[in-house]
Amino acid sequence: MSRPAVDGEAVAVVVVRGGRLPAGSDEAVAEAGGAALLVGDGTARACAALTSAERVWRAEDARTAPGVLAAALAPLLADVPVVVLPASPDGRDLAPRLALALDRPLLARAVAVTPGGADVLRWDDQALVELAVDGPFVATLVPGVRGALPAAPVREPVTLVLPEALAPVADARVREVLEPEPGTADLAEAPRVFGAGAGLGSEASTTRLAAVGAALGASVGGTRVVTDVGWLGHERQIGTTGVVIDPELYIAFGVSGAAQHTGGLGRPRHVVSVNTDPSCPMTELADLGIVADVPAVVEELARRLGVTHD
């Protein structure tokens, strides 16, 4: 039986779990010119949540193992020159398998994708390298770096049925999926982020903020000043030379709002600033500004949440 074709110069492949789009989905779809292939569980709900898509194919399929999924998707994508995936956990797992199945190169950690290649981050994200490709390729796009404008209303999505594997595929077996601890979760994937700034005043207040964040299901990142003095690890630095985030909620505690930091915020849906300076750039950017002593606010939150000192 013939299957509806997936066509176009570029298509974004997005793995959906429980109807939820992973971070960077709209950006990947926008980078692919508005064409999206959604695969997974709850694709109809996920399709409705996309804002940058103009053409959508969706395949409701419970298989999440990347090898099996790549084998099923490869025939549908064989004629698509550029395949883009968000660099989410599922995207990073699927992309190399899909590149192998399609027999084409993988350009990982791209910040921009063109028909002839991609600009990718290398050397611990300290260098940007332009890669040119003579032919089709697969790329993963770093969430939070490109942004995505709303597109025209999506045409009626085309429903696909993925084929069963013709032969056994060696793959990892998923025993259990655990939600990450807020303190160790990838900041780029975190839906809630607390930003630690110099206004916290000490490492103890920063540690206290992390405990408050854990109680509220929020991950904690910091400005360069905070990571340079060692209150947080450098892997938790938010900014253009650190991690680029795109959360639902961002609360900045004692963050002045320097351009290097705000350039890494992506497009948070809600922004709150806690600062003693009502005129600082961070407060001016915020939906809600709280003018107060930052360590005192953290302590009051800890008290109300029942967060005790270690």
ZIJO-V96000 format. One record per backbone hydrogen bond with DSSP energy under -1.0 kcal/mol. CO is the residue of the C=O (numbers start at 1). NH is the residue of the N-H. Records with the same first field share a line. If there is no record, write none. Layout:
CO->NH ; NH
This chain:
9->82
11->84
12->37
14->39
16->41
17->20
20->17
22->25
24->28
25->29
26->30
27->31
28->32
29->34
30->33
34->54 ; 55
35->12
36->57
37->14
38->59
39->16
40->61
41->19
42->46
43->47
44->48
51->151
54->155
55->36
56->158
57->38
58->160
59->40
65->69
66->70
67->71
68->72
69->73
70->74
73->77
77->80
81->137
82->11
83->139
84->13
85->141
86->88
88->92
89->93
90->94
91->95
94->98
95->99
96->100
97->101
98->102
99->104
105->138
107->140
109->121
110->142
112->119
114->117
116->133
117->114
118->131
119->111 ; 112
120->129
122->127
123->126
127->122
129->120
131->118
133->135
137->83
138->107
139->85
140->110
141->87
142->145
158->58
181->184 ; 185
186->189
191->248 ; 249
192->219
193->251
194->221
195->253
196->223
197->200
198->201
202->206
203->207
204->208
205->209
206->210
207->211
208->212
209->213
210->214
211->215
212->216
213->218
219->194
221->196
222->238
223->227
224->228
225->229
226->231
233->236
234->237
236->222
237->243
239->242
243->239
247->269
248->270
249->193
250->272
251->195
252->274
253->197
254->199
256->282
258->262
259->263
260->240
261->264
262->265
264->245
270->250
271->287 ; 288
272->252
273->290
274->254
277->280
280->284
281->285
288->273
290->275
293->297
294->298
295->299
296->300
297->301
298->302
299->303
300->304
301->305
302->307
